């Protein structure tokens, strides 16, 4: 048994059937609202084209707000026709407000289709103001004659090293340090060193050295 050269897509068949039914409902509603002849057939075409234009804008990824807005407008018109022709509306006596909506639909569809088809999706770039690509041409390498030897910088005299001034030691801290040193001597029998005194008092090393100097 030979296989079909074209695979039949069930989703595509279902979409064609749904589109045909929606097309017929829109035609019947437009005809009942007083739009006879070719005008009754033009209404479903305008609704479907607006749906397609809105869907293309959504697929493009730009200005999705406008795409969703007009997609919902066209979908509401299609669903409204489907519900209205399902027996909930007397097509022999269409209310005046529905006649007004049907009569005003072409202007709405024209506005939505124009905005969707000709709206700017990407900002244009002026060729005159567009940045030029960087040049790939390599600069000529300097020759040995073009390179000037660096001049020796004048030697500056080395600054004289001055000993930092001794940190002032508060008398209360000296008294506390002397007490700590006495306890250390009583416990170990040796004088306390600078590192141990610094650790016991929690002071910087320069201040600990200044305190040790006053203890001796």
Secondary structure, 3 states (H helix, E strand, C coil): CCCCCCCCCHHHHHHHHHHHHHHHHHHHHHHHCCCCCHHHHHHHHHHHHHHHHHHHHHHHCCCHHHHHHHHHHHHHHHHHHHHHHHHHCCCCCCCHHHHHHHHHHHHHHHHHHHHHHHCCCCCCCCCCCCCCCCCCCCCCCCCCCCCCCCCCCCCCCCCCCCCCCCCCCCHHHHHHHHHHHHHHHHHHCCCCCHHHHHHHHCCCHHHHHHHHHHHC
